[in-house]
Amino acid sequence: MSDSARQFVQRFPRTRRLLRHADFERVYKQGRRHFAAHLTVFYLLRETEQDPHGPRIGFTVGKALGGAVERNRIKRRLREAVRLNGFLPNAAVNVVINPKRSALTVDFVELQSEVTKAFQVIERALQKGKRQ
């Protein structure tokens, strides 16, 4: 890929990723869940973060879903679906996406649709929580 083409490639920015094990654990233990056919989404509102703007998204793909090649392919597909979806703009929330084995073979449009629906559910839950 040339340097000029590399400039225009949009990436999944590091500032939007959930990276620490403690953050994953907090989302799993204190957060809420949304179940879909090919993935489960866990989410937790951030209240005392230094950077409350924008969601942080993490992916967990266990060894039961296949070897490293399959797990990495699932993560790439999910990252792209999230990137194309728009990251829940301005939502101070941590999200963990846990795919099922079918996420490897399902049509990408369907996977992207599930991610979009999950983000809509999260957005509604956050709006509901702010009103209370």
N, C-alpha and C positions, 0 to 999 in steps of 0.2 A: 504494500500500500504506500503510495507516495505521501510526502509531507503535507501537500495541500489537501489530499483526500482525508488524511488522518485528522486534520483540523476540524472537519465537519462531522466527524463521528461523535454522536452523543453517547455519553457513558453513564453508568449508574454511579453517581458521585459517592465518594467515601463518607461525606458528611451526612448522607441519607441512609447509611448502613448501620445496622445494629451489630456491634462487634464483640462486646464484652459478655462473657459467660453469665455474670451476675445480672445483666440486663435481660438476657434470655430467660433465666430462672424467674426473675421478677414478673415477667409477662406471663409465663406459664402458671405461676402460683397465684397471682393477684388479678390477672386479666380475665377478659371474657373470650368466648370462642364463637366462631362461625364455621359451620360444617358445609362443605360442598362436595360434589361428586368426586372430584379429583384432588382436593386439597382441604386442609383445615387451617383456618386463620385465627391466630390468637392476637389480642390487642389490649393495650393498657394506656390510658391517658397519662401523660407526664405532667406533674404538677410543680415539682421543685427543681426543674432543670435550668441550667444557665442559659441554654438556647431553646426556648419554648417554641420556636417557629419551625414548622415542617416536621413531617413524620420521619422516623428511622425504621428501616425495614430489614429484617434478618430472615435467613432461610435455614431450615434444618432438614437435612436429607440423611436418614439413617442407613447403616450398612445393609439393612434388610431389603432395601430397594435395589440393590445390585452392587456391582463393582464400582470402582472409582470413575470409570468412563461413563457409566450410566448415571451415577449420582451427579457428576459435573454437568452432564447434558441436561438433566432435570433443572439444576440450578441456573444454567444459562437461559433455558426457556422461560423460567419464572422471572428472572431478572429482566428479560426483554419484555415480558408481559407487563410487569410493574412499570418499567420505564415508559412504555407506550401509553400506559394508563394515566400518568401524570402525578403520581406520588401523593395523592391527597393533599393538595396545597394548603399551607398554613394550619395544618392540624398538628397539635403537639401530642403525638401519640407514638408509641412503640408498637410495631407489628411484627409478628413472627409467622411466616408461611411454612407449613409443614405439608409437603405433597404426599400423595399416595402413589403407588407404583404405576397406576394408569396415566399419571401425568407425563410419563415418558413417551407413550404412544398416542395419546389423544391429539386430535387436530389442534394446531396452535390457536386458531380462532376461538375454539371452544374454551381452551385454557385461559386465553385473554379475557373472554367473556366472564368466566368464573372469578377472575381477579377483579374485574370491574365491579361485578355484583358484590363481592366481599368488601371492597372499598366503599361502595354505596351504603352497605349495612353499617360499617364502621362510622361513616360520616353521620348517618341518622342517629346512631347511639351516642356519638359525641355531642350532637346538637341537643338531644334529649337530656343528657347529663348536665349540660350547661344551663338548661332551664330550671333544673331542680335546685 
